[in-house]
């Protein structure tokens, strides 16, 4: 199923006799989650009538699915000068009709967390993207393909439709989307392994946080982080990093094989090199925030098939700690 189509139309043939509607559509490339969403929105028709996914097909049945994420007239733009419009802006690194890659600012949550009450539209990146999509022509609804922690900034991939999201989600799960991070960590990290394979489980003593655990622990899930490069050449003034116990600071470039919540932070803390500025898994936060940045993302475009490689600039606060050679675009 091509994610850029606005409609899916198909006439069942003799070879489709005995298949259910869901069987046929899954063979066409639809995910189960996408089909359920379309069914809830009454977008699936067989012979001009709303149909259920378990319906058995017969030759000649005409299937018609409206794949438009936002039907014409359904989105109401909010003018920039309207008092209802959020003040937050979105820094776009890449955009085309099917997806965009944004530069998430640190300190802004990607989406509304559990327990949040009446959040402002400007409070989350997703809220800002919804305003952006509603004001676009044609309009679109954002679907975040992955997440970043509140205090982590950098590249974040967003689909403009559920169909494109499904295609990118499959690519993410198969390892086809590559994400590289930069981190400043405490101590001389030259002894860290190139591949950190430590399961992660919820911390029963600290709700909302995680810990490295053995695979037999309840809730533990596999988690693998790779270290791509490391530099141990910084010895900043210790007064600049409250609570730091070592004068050495290491700069790491890392990639994810899995994408568990807080994965990099938990792994590095468990091995004795917490990310600088991490109040949950390391030392007290310095004034410049958490030193973890989503630097780069690479993927195969779900429509064109070409490789897309996008890089986020290093935060200004990092530049005095990073080697000049690494600051080049």
KEMARTOR-380246 format. One line per 4 residues: their letters; for each residue x, y, z of C-alpha. Coordinates in steps of 0.25 Angstrom, whole numbers. Layout:
A) X Y Z | ...;
//
This chain:
XXXX) 0 0 0 | 6 13 -4 | 5 23 7 | 4 35 -2;
XXXX) -9 31 -8 | -22 38 -4 | -31 26 -7 | -29 11 -8;
XXXX) -39 4 -18 | -39 -10 -22 | -49 -20 -28 | -49 -34 -22;
XXXX) -46 -45 -32 | -48 -60 -32 | -35 -62 -24 | -40 -54 -13;
XXXX) -52 -63 -10 | -52 -67 4 | -43 -56 9 | -48 -46 19;
XXXX) -47 -31 17 | -36 -31 27 | -28 -42 21 | -28 -35 7;
XXXX) -25 -22 13 | -13 -27 21 | -8 -34 9 | -8 -20 2;
XXXX) 1 -15 13 | -9 -9 23 | -5 -11 38 | -15 -16 48;
XXXX) -15 -3 56 | -17 6 43 | -29 -3 39 | -35 -1 52;
XXXX) -33 14 52 | -39 14 38 | -51 6 42 | -54 14 55;
XXXX) -54 27 45 | -64 20 36 | -54 21 24 | -55 7 19;
XXXX) -66 4 9 | -70 -9 1 | -80 -7 -10 | -82 7 -5;
XXXX) -86 3 9 | -79 3 22 | -73 -10 25 | -67 -18 36;
XXXX) -53 -24 35 | -58 -38 37 | -67 -38 25 | -64 -49 15;
XXXX) -62 -45 1 | -67 -50 -12 | -63 -47 -26 | -68 -34 -31;
XXXX) -68 -27 -17 | -63 -13 -19 | -54 -8 -8 | -52 7 -6;
XXXX) -44 14 6 | -42 28 8 | -28 30 13 | -28 45 15;
XXXX) -24 48 29 | -32 61 29 | -44 61 21 | -47 74 13;
XXXX) -53 85 22 | -50 77 35 | -38 86 40 | -40 100 44;
XXXX) -27 109 43 | -23 117 55 | -18 131 50 | -4 134 56;
XXXX) -9 147 63 | -21 140 69 | -21 139 84 | -24 124 83;
XXXX) -11 122 75 | 1 116 83 | 13 125 84 | 23 113 82;
XXXX) 29 111 69 | 35 99 62 | 49 98 56 | 48 90 43;
XXXX) 60 83 38 | 53 75 27 | 39 75 21 | 32 69 9;
XXXX) 17 66 6 | 18 53 14 | 27 55 26 | 36 65 34;
XXXX) 48 65 43 | 48 76 54 | 58 81 64 | 52 78 77;
XXXX) 56 89 88 | 61 83 101 | 51 85 112 | 39 84 104;
XXXX) 32 70 105 | 29 63 92 | 14 60 96 | 5 62 108;
XXXX) 9 53 119 | 0 45 128 | -7 53 139 | -6 66 131;
XXXX) -18 75 133 | -22 84 123 | -9 86 116 | -7 99 108;
XXXX) -5 95 93 | 8 102 94 | 13 93 105 | 17 81 96;
XXXX) 23 79 83 | 11 71 78 | 2 83 81 | 11 92 73;
XXXX) 11 82 61 | -4 81 62 | -6 96 60 | 5 96 49;
XXXX) -3 84 42 | -16 91 43 | -11 104 37 | -5 96 25;
XXXX) -11 94 11 | -14 83 10 | -16 81 25 | -9 69 32;
XXXX) -9 63 46 | 5 60 52 | 9 46 56 | 21 45 65;
XXXX) 29 33 60 | 38 32 72 | 40 40 85 | 50 49 92;
XXXX) 51 51 107 | 46 65 111 | 61 70 114 | 67 64 101;
XXXX) 67 73 89 | 70 70 74 | 64 62 63 | 50 56 63;
XXXX) 43 49 52 | 28 53 49 | 19 47 39 | 7 55 33;
XXXX) -2 43 32 | -5 30 39 | -2 23 26 | 12 29 26;
XXXX) 13 27 41 | 11 12 39 | 21 11 28 | 32 18 37;
XXXX) 28 10 49 | 31 -3 41 | 44 3 37 | 47 7 51;
XXXX) 44 -7 57 | 52 -14 46 | 65 -5 50 | 64 3 37;
XXXX) 64 16 44 | 77 20 50 | 78 30 61 | 91 36 66;
XXXX) 92 44 79 | 103 52 86 | 106 52 101 | 115 58 111;
XXXX) 117 48 122 | 125 48 135 | 139 42 136 | 148 35 126;
XXXX) 139 26 118 | 150 20 110 | 147 7 116 | 133 6 112;
XXXX) 129 -6 103 | 125 -2 88 | 112 -9 90 | 104 -8 103;
XXXX) 94 -19 105 | 86 -17 118 | 71 -20 120 | 64 -8 125;
XXXX) 52 -9 135 | 43 1 143 | 49 5 156 | 39 0 167;
XXXX) 45 10 177 | 44 22 168 | 32 23 159 | 34 28 145;
XXXX) 49 24 145 | 56 12 140 | 68 3 144 | 77 -7 138;
XXXX) 73 -21 141 | 75 -35 138 | 66 -42 128 | 58 -49 139;
XXXX) 53 -37 146 | 39 -34 144 | 36 -23 134 | 51 -24 128;
XXXX) 52 -22 113 | 64 -24 104 | 72 -11 102 | 84 -9 93;
XXXX) 93 4 92 | 105 5 83 | 116 15 85 | 121 20 72;
XXXX) 133 29 76 | 138 35 89 | 147 46 93 | 153 48 107;
XXXX) 160 62 106 | 152 71 115 | 155 75 129 | 145 86 132;
XXXX) 144 94 144 | 137 85 154 | 129 97 159 | 122 97 146;
XXXX) 116 83 148 | 110 83 162 | 112 69 168 | 122 64 159;
XXXX) 132 54 165 | 142 54 155 | 150 65 147 | 150 57 134;
XXXX) 138 58 124 | 136 49 112 | 129 53 99 | 122 41 93;
XXXX) 114 38 80 | 104 27 82 | 93 20 74 | 81 12 78;
XXXX) 78 -2 74 | 66 -2 83 | 58 10 87 | 54 9 102;
XXXX) 50 20 111 | 62 27 116 | 71 16 110 | 84 24 108;
XXXX) 83 31 122 | 80 18 129 | 91 10 122 | 102 21 124;
XXXX) 98 23 139 | 98 8 141 | 113 7 136 | 118 18 145;
XXXX) 117 30 134 | 104 37 136 | 101 48 126 | 105 62 131;
XXXX) 93 70 137 | 84 57 139 | 76 59 152 | 70 46 151;
XXXX) 81 36 148 | 93 44 151 | 98 57 157 | 90 70 160;
XXXX) 87 78 148 | 96 89 143 | 90 102 139 | 91 98 124;
XXXX) 82 86 125 | 84 71 121 | 96 68 112 | 89 58 103;
XXXX) 85 63 89 | 79 55 77 | 89 59 67 | 85 52 54;
XXXX) 75 42 47 | 76 34 35 | 64 27 28 | 59 22 15;
XXXX) 48 31 10 | 35 23 10 | 30 28 -3 | 42 32 -12;
XXXX) 52 21 -7 | 63 31 -5 | 72 32 7 | 69 44 16;
XXXX) 80 49 25 | 77 60 35 | 86 67 45 | 83 76 57;
XXXX) 93 87 61 | 99 85 74 | 93 94 85 | 101 107 87;
XXXX) 104 103 102 | 111 90 97 | 121 97 88 | 132 100 98;
XXXX) 132 85 102 | 132 79 88 | 145 78 79 | 145 87 68;
XXXX) 146 76 58 | 132 71 62 | 126 85 61 | 126 84 46;
X) 112 83 39;
//
